[in-house]
Amino acid sequence: MPRRLIYLIVFIEGFSSLGAEIVALRRLLPHIGSAITVTAPTIALFLLALALGYAAGGRVRTAFLDVVRRNFLLAALLAGCGLSAVTVDILFASAPTAFAYLLLVGGILCPIAWLLGQTVPILTNLVHTELTGEASGQALFWSTLGSFLGALGLSLLVMQWLGVSAAVLLVAAVLLAALPVLAERRLRAALLAVAALLPVIGINLTATQVSDTAYAEYRVEPLTRAGDNDARAFWVNKSLASLTDASTPPRTTRYIAHLRSILLDELEFRGRDILVLGAGGFTLAQDEPRNRYTYVDIDPAIRSIAEEQFLRQPAAGEFIVDDGRRYVTTTERRFDAVVVDVYSSHTAIPGHLVTREFWSATRRVLNADGVLLANLILDGKLESAYARNLLATVEAVYGRCAIDVLHKGKPIANVVLSCFASSQPSGARIYIDEKNRVDLDRSSH
């Protein structure tokens, strides 16, 4: 086999193997988020399967091209059908989350890595050179180059412009396109590749109302509620992010109505600059001309999707594409209010947006009399370690904040924090009978 074709095959292996991993991580996002406790085990298991594939490939002694061709065919079917939105949604709908995760990673992603990992040690046997190191080095170079381009190309180009299903199709199609190169009967292999591609196309192009990007999946559905007029729900990563209808003013979610009440009724904001981290459905500024709103969201596609499918009108306010933490850390602008409403899935705030450093950056962009409003999804009784620690982290930066639990009777509730830039964190003293300073404190209030 010509050396250039060997390097082409290992390039395709690298592109497809890492491409499958990128797609799997993106498919997991709507179901269990993107926390380090999700991504790290996924990457670790993928690398373990890849290492086992290297070892298995090193033990192959005969029929080198036949083995690689078979592996590419199986990997293409696993990636094309197993990583489709339909399959992943069925897994998480029919099994407990942890079990569904293991099925997806252990039953689909890891076998892909194991099959493709055999490619380099198998094909290295066909490279005729006096130095073994030269053969393996060149093969690993082209494989890693394929991984590099697969990671960048799928995440920054294909997913951004065409969606995740297109990335799945591309991974499978590239693997299947290699089958004729690996076969003596090329026509037969090409027909087999086309036959295998048809179910992959069918399962990935199933009619759906989901809009996929590299960052999230969005879905708009009609909603029936008492008193609503043509109500619509905006789902982001399978979580209800926003509601609207054709009423005047539009009816929206309870927490958005609560945020608007704080800003407009309680604080009486007029002509103020309000920064919103996390665009959602852009409903906070909907039909609200009294203040100036600036939305920051990492996904450049979210505004057009919300305008075309959800709001059915232009979204009010300025829109800036950026990571929320990066923006509040680097901008020179100052705001009268910062609204934090950032979620990667139903209850998961990205890890870098819960730390003391992030909350300090939000305080940095507030005017002296500004207010931070944060929508947090916590347990209704605020008893969990996550709730206690997150609230303590915010108050370590802002001092005492007002806490409004909107659904006290539910296990999971919207919790709205109101924190003021004029406050300062300080140690508290407990009143006891022996040293009761309540009257002094009250008089100095």
Stockholm file with secondary structure:
# STOCKHOLM 1.0

chainA/1-445         MPRRLIYLIVFIEGFSSLGAEIVALRRLLPHIGSAITVTAPTIALFLLALALGYAAGGRVRTAFLDVVRRNFLLAALLAGCGLSAVTVDILFASAPTAFAYLLLVGGILCPIAWLLGQTVPILTNLVHTELTGEASGQALFWSTLGSFLGALGLSLLVMQWLGVSAAVLLVAAVLLAALPVLAERRLRAALLAVAALLPVIGINLTATQVSDTAYAEYRVEPLTRAGDNDARAFWVNKSLASLTDASTPPRTTRYIAHLRSILLDELEFRGRDILVLGAGGFTLAQDEPRNRYTYVDIDPAIRSIAEEQFLRQPAAGEFIVDDGRRYVTTTERRFDAVVVDVYSSHTAIPGHLVTREFWSATRRVLNADGVLLANLILDGKLESAYARNLLATVEAVYGRCAIDVLHKGKPIANVVLSCFASSQPSGARIYIDEKNRVDLDRSSH
#=GR chainA/1-445 SS CCHHHHHHHHHHHHHHHHHHHHHHHHHHHHHHCCCHHHHHHHHHHHHHHHHHHHHHHHTCCSCHHHHHHHHHHHHHHHHHHHTSHHHHHHHHHHSCHHHHHHHHIIIIIHHHHHHHHTHHHHHHTTCCCSCHHHHHHHHHHHHHHHHHHHHHIIIIIIHHHTCHHHHHHHHHHHHHHTTGGGCSSHHHHHHHHHHHHHHHHHHHSCCCCEEECSSCEEEEEEECCTTCSSEEEEEETTEEEEEECSSSSCCCCHHHHHHHIIIIIISCCCSCEEEEESCTTSCTTTTCTTSEEEEEESCTTHHHHIIIIIISSCCSSEEEESCHHHHHHHCCCCEEEEEECCCSSSSCCCGGGSSHHHHHHHHHTEEEEEEEEEEEEEETTCCSHHHHHHHHHHHHHHCSCEEEESCTTSSEEEEEEEEETTCCCCCCCCCCSSSCCHHHHHHTC
#=GC SS_cons         CCHHHHHHHHHHHHHHHHHHHHHHHHHHHHHHCCCHHHHHHHHHHHHHHHHHHHHHHHTCCSCHHHHHHHHHHHHHHHHHHHTSHHHHHHHHHHSCHHHHHHHHIIIIIHHHHHHHHTHHHHHHTTCCCSCHHHHHHHHHHHHHHHHHHHHHIIIIIIHHHTCHHHHHHHHHHHHHHTTGGGCSSHHHHHHHHHHHHHHHHHHHSCCCCEEECSSCEEEEEEECCTTCSSEEEEEETTEEEEEECSSSSCCCCHHHHHHHIIIIIISCCCSCEEEEESCTTSCTTTTCTTSEEEEEESCTTHHHHIIIIIISSCCSSEEEESCHHHHHHHCCCCEEEEEECCCSSSSCCCGGGSSHHHHHHHHHTEEEEEEEEEEEEEETTCCSHHHHHHHHHHHHHHCSCEEEESCTTSSEEEEEEEEETTCCCCCCCCCCSSSCCHHHHHHTC
//
